Amino acid sequence: MEIFLLLLGIAFLFYIKNGLDSKFDRIEERIDEKFRELFKKIDDLKTTEKLPENPLTVPEAAKPKVTPEELKPPVIFEKTEPMVFIPVEKDIVKEKNEKIVFSMDNANTSKQKQHQSEPKVYIPAEPDKTFWENFRENNPDLEKFIGENLINKIGILILVLGISYFVKYAIDKDWINEPARVGIGMLSGALIMGVAHKLRQKYAAFSSVFVAGAIAVFYFTIGIAFHSYHLFGQTTAFIIMILITVFSCFISLSYNRKELAVLSLIGGFAVPFMISTGQGNYMVLFTYILILNIGILALAYYKKWSIINILSYVFTVILYGAWLFKNLDEKAPHYLGALLFGFAFYLVFIGVNIINNVRTKGLFSPIELSILASNSFLFYGAGMVVLEQYHPELKGLFTAALGLLNLSYAWFLYKKFGLDKTAVYLLVGLTLTFMTLAIPIQFEGNFITLFWGAEAVMLMWLAQKSKITYYRFASIIVHFLMVGSLLMDWNQIYPSASLMNMLFNKICLTGIFAVASLLAVYYLLKKEEENQEQFGFIFNPKKYSDALSFLGIILGYFVGLFEVSFQANTHIDGANSAITLPILYHLIFSAALLFSLCKSNNRARYQLASIIAVINIVCFAFWFSNYAFYEHEQYITTGIHQRIGFYLHYISLLIIVFFGYKLYQINKENPVFELFQKKIIVWIAAFFIIYMASTELMLHGLVLTNNPVTAQEVRSSEFYKNYQSNELLYLKQQIAYDSIDQTRTQIIKTGYPILWGILAFVFLIIGIRKRIKNLRIIALSLLGITILKLFLFDISNASETGKIIAFILLGILILIISFVYQKIKVLVQDDNKSKETNETE
């Protein structure tokens, strides 16, 4: 009974449809008649309102008679309105910029002058439209879009659901057996297909929706018959669904509707899941997907439906990727099969994208270029994941082979078929990327960081060659990913590694490659000046290249610092000796940076160079120089540590002198900071000279005087009996510290007065020669402090020898200073007089 009612309802729908057809035909005839009347009225209005060709032409009879004496040069009146760069009609532009000339010239001459005086108006290209603007342009009548396009799809969906609910209700009530249920489903699909065929001639878009509904009914019916009723086996169900897919492809060709092709594609990819029992054979699955891709893509190639290419590519990537990661977790992964099918899918999508454009001789769209690039990257990623567990020694060879494969595509297709240069640039960029990665990957490099570094350069190079703006923003994103990956590599490898080759190890080479990637993009953008905009963001090549250079310097600094620190801690005994190598690297790097900044005559660079010099001088004086003392303490305590820090500090000291010289040279004539113009800067400089000279005297005094504590010294100590055998190390340290303190006291009481007296003498000589009054005052102040220190502090508890040496040398220096002042006091007086004269003026 219910089946009869269903058929009766379908017949009633046919009756209503025929009545609506006749009404629609009458409405169309009346609309056509009204349009013809409207067009006729428009033509009449154009005829009556037609203007003369030259409104300035005056009839011959109406021309005034003039004598030769009344002839005067023509008077020209021009409109000098500013030009506005907006899209305008040609006639309006001509009328707005027209020159009106009153002259005795003939009409042809007037027209020629008017033609020559017409300015050229620049009409800019229309900006790219948004999705909503394109939608409104293609569908100006929203009501028509809803009525003719949207409602029919909703209707067919509701109809399919209604049939599904009816069949389910009948099944729940046991009105029909299982084979009959399947037959009803297939019959319902056939009826819907018949309705679609009936409507095909006049309502093609509407009928295609019915076809889609019929195909969906076929798919679901066979799926239910296999899973729920078990009417046939998996192979039979698989074959039937393949036939449905093939049938839907032919229907999409017959109807020339890409919507049906999309449905065929979705159905084709859904078939394995609709007949899956959870124990499928991956070879059968991927063979089917491969054949399906070839067929579907051939359909897209024939009809030029790019959406089919995109969807087929996306579905294949998702399906293969999900299987790959699930397969690798199994006990016996199918490594070889994963590689072979991945390569097959890679070749299919490379071939389809390239062959289609070779045939049409067209340009690659951004989407096609993205598929071309991502296809190589995804296959490369899948291959690296498989080879990591399968044959890791082949990773470098695989990378190089993929690069050569892209190069062969580019060369062959460009030479034989004249492939679009944008695609050629992309393939060449891929070649450079993979060939660059091949060697470090073969030697177990960090291929993710390397891959992103090479990809960022390739994207920026491709953006310049292809003029595709969003490649620039993609390069920025990839560079950020590269930096983040490099930071993770540092955090994972350096703390866990026990021994690595110097420089030629995977983490150091990865860091160098990352810095080279940043500098390569900086070089590419060096001559660019034009801003680019994409997604509301503005790409400024000048600012971005400056940022890259700054980031490259920072990364380069840390790449070397981490490597030197790791190797120093690995190969040098004693933390205080090992840390002097990173300090020396820091000073060398800073000196090289300062030297490069001083090469260009730029105030901002001079300011940065001055800051670098001041920071390093302060750090050396109060921080870096201390490690040589710590090393000395360890050495005399244990006797087994090297004096590496002591010998390396000479190089550091030379670099500090270089910093001071460049700082003086930069600010000698035109100080870059206001502080350097003040008199206090001379006092600060003198303080650092005195402090570092005193530190050097103390260090050399300790090194030359102290020796490692021996076992004999330990046993002869008066405290030896108070310590156990396992506590003798503490006693040895105490003896060493006492020896150091004694030496320090002697150097302070004896060496410092002599050193400070010499420095006071040097300051005085320089102050007199350069006529720097502040420096002479500093010399006298230092001499006064030295004398006070000698009598108030040094004379007490000093050895007789120390007192004699200190007093004699200091006395000689004071006499020399006094003699120098007496000898050249005229220069000092002249210097004071000249300054007073300048102040008076």
HUDAUR-V486383 format. One record per backbone hydrogen bond with DSSP energy under -0.5 kcal/mol. NH is the residue of the N-H (numbers start at 1). CO is the residue of the C=O. Records with the same first field share a line. If there is no record, write none. Layout:
NH->CO ; CO
//
This chain:
5->1
6->2
7->3
8->4
9->5
10->6
11->7
12->8
13->9
14->10
15->11
16->12
17->13
18->14
19->15
20->16
21->17
22->18
23->19
24->20
25->21
26->22
27->23
28->24
29->25
30->26
31->27
32->28
33->29
34->30
35->31
36->32
37->33
38->34
39->35
40->36
41->37
42->38
43->39
44->40
45->41
46->42
47->43
48->44
49->45
50->47
57->54
63->60
70->67
71->68
75->102
76->74
77->75 ; 100
78->76
80->78
85->83
86->84
93->89
94->90
95->91
96->92
97->93
98->95
100->77 ; 98
101->99
102->75
103->101
110->106
111->107
112->108
113->109
114->110
115->111
116->112
117->113
118->114 ; 115
121->119
123->121
124->122
134->130
135->131
136->132
137->133
138->134
139->135
142->140
145->141
146->142
147->143
148->144
149->145
150->145
151->146
153->149
154->150
155->151
156->152
157->153
158->154
159->155
160->156
161->157
162->158
163->159
164->160
165->161
166->162
167->163
168->164
169->165
170->166
171->167
172->168
173->169
174->171
175->170
176->170
181->177
182->178
183->179
184->180
185->181
186->182
187->183
188->184
189->185
190->186
191->187
192->188
193->189
194->190
195->191
196->192
197->193
198->194
199->195
200->197
203->199
207->203
208->204
209->205
210->206
211->207
212->208
213->209
214->210
215->211
216->212
217->213
218->214
219->215
220->216
221->217
222->218
223->219
224->220
225->221
226->222
227->223
228->224
229->224
231->225
237->233
238->234
239->235
240->236
241->237
242->238
243->239
244->240
245->241
246->242
247->243
248->244
249->245
250->246
251->247
252->248
253->249
254->250
255->251
256->252
257->252
261->257
262->258
263->259
264->260
265->261
266->262
267->263
268->264
269->265
270->266
271->267
272->268
274->270
275->271
276->273
282->280
285->281
286->282
287->283
288->284
289->285
290->286
291->287
292->288
293->289
294->290
295->291
296->292
297->293
298->294
299->295
300->296
301->297
302->298
303->299
304->300
305->300
306->304
308->305
309->305
310->306
311->307
312->308
313->309
314->310
315->311
316->312
317->313
318->314
319->315
320->316
321->317
322->318
323->319
324->320
325->321
326->322
327->323
328->324
329->325 ; 326
330->327
333->330
335->333
338->334
339->335
340->336
341->337
342->338
343->339
344->340
345->341
346->342
347->343
348->344
349->345
350->346
351->347
352->348
353->349
354->350
355->351
356->352
357->353
358->354
359->355
360->356
361->357
362->357
369->365
370->366
371->367
372->368
373->369
374->370
375->371
376->372
377->373
378->374
379->375
380->376
381->377
382->378
383->379
384->380
385->381
386->382
387->383
388->384
389->385 ; 386
390->386
394->391
395->392
398->394
399->395
400->396
401->397
402->398
403->399
404->400
405->401
406->402
407->403
408->404
409->405
410->406
411->407
412->408
413->409
414->410
415->411
416->412
417->413
418->414
419->413
424->420
425->421
426->422
427->423
428->424
429->425
430->426
431->427
432->428
433->429
434->430
435->431
436->432
437->433
438->434
439->435
440->436
441->437
442->438
443->439
444->441
445->440
447->445
450->446
451->447
452->448
453->449
454->450
455->451
456->452
457->453
458->454
459->455
460->456
461->457
462->458
463->459
464->460
465->461
466->462
467->463
469->467
471->468
472->469
473->469
474->470
475->471
476->472
477->473
478->474
479->475
480->476
481->477
482->478
483->479
484->480
485->481
486->482
487->483
488->484
489->485
490->486
491->487
492->488
493->489
494->490
495->490
496->492
497->493
504->502
505->503
509->505
510->506
511->507
512->508
513->509
514->510
515->511
516->512
517->513
518->514
519->515
520->516
521->517
522->518
523->519
524->520
525->521
526->523
528->525
532->539
534->537
537->534
539->532
540->538
541->539
544->540
545->541
546->542
547->543
548->544
549->545
550->546
551->547
552->548
553->549
554->550
555->551
556->552
557->553
558->554
559->555
560->556
561->557
562->558
563->559
564->560
565->561
566->562
567->563
568->564
569->565
570->566
571->567
572->568
578->574
579->575
580->577
581->578
582->578
583->579
584->580
585->581
586->582
587->583
588->584
589->585
590->586
591->587
592->588
593->589
594->590
595->591
596->592
597->593
598->594
599->595 ; 596
600->597
602->600
606->602
607->603
608->604
609->605
610->606
611->607
612->608
613->609
614->610
615->611
616->612
617->613
618->614
619->615
620->616
621->617
622->618
623->619
624->619
625->620
626->623
627->623 ; 624
628->625
629->625
630->626
631->627
632->628
633->629
634->630
635->631
636->632
637->633
638->634
639->634 ; 635
647->643
648->644
649->645
650->647
651->647
652->648
653->649
654->650
655->651
656->652
657->653
658->654
659->655
660->656
661->657
662->658
663->659
664->660
665->661
666->662
667->663
668->664
676->673
677->674
678->675
681->678
682->679
683->679
684->680
685->681
686->682
687->683
688->684
689->685
690->686
691->687
692->688
693->689
694->690
695->691
696->692
697->693
698->694
699->695
700->696
701->697
702->698
703->699
704->700
705->701
706->702
709->636
714->710
715->711
716->712
717->714
720->717
722->719
723->720
727->724
728->725
730->727
731->727
732->728
733->729
734->730
735->731
736->732
737->733
738->734
739->735
740->736
741->737
742->738
743->739
744->740
745->741
746->742
747->743
748->744
749->745
750->746
751->746 ; 747
752->747
754->750
755->751
756->752
757->753
758->754
759->755
760->756
761->757
762->758
763->759
764->760
765->761
766->762
767->763
768->764
769->765
770->766
772->767
773->771
776->772
777->773
778->774
779->775
780->776
781->777
782->778
783->779
784->780
785->781
786->782
787->783
788->784
789->785
790->786
791->787
792->788
793->789
794->789
795->790
796->793
798->795
803->799
804->800
805->801
806->802
807->803
808->804
809->805
810->806
811->807
812->808
813->809
814->810
815->811
816->812
817->813
818->814
819->815
820->816
821->817
822->818
823->819
824->820
825->822
827->824
828->824
829->825
830->826
831->827
832->828
833->829
834->830
835->831
836->832
837->833
838->834
839->835
840->836
841->837
//
